[in-house]
Amino acid sequence: MLTEDLDLFLEDFGVDATVASKTATVILDMPDRDLLGGKVQSIAYQVTYKTADFPSLKYGDSIAVDGVDYKVLEPST
């Protein structure tokens, strides 16, 4: 969990995200890494957002980030 003021990060790196009918600015981190000596590639995307923007986000919810649809796997609290 970040304790810094997210407004500065969201202003510089943010993209629009929509859950149900609510749209807010989020930061999408799309790292990838090779596992098992490059035989498997893991993609674990992460969205950083203000909890107040999506307070009830939970496992299985749909979220559209920058026009691309995703499913929530592990919402953090």
Buried (B, 14 or more C-beta within 10 A) or exposed (E): EEEEEBEEBBEEEBBEBBBEEEEBBBBBEEEEEEEEEEEEEEEEEEBBBBEEBBEEBEEEBEBEBEEEEBEBEEBEE
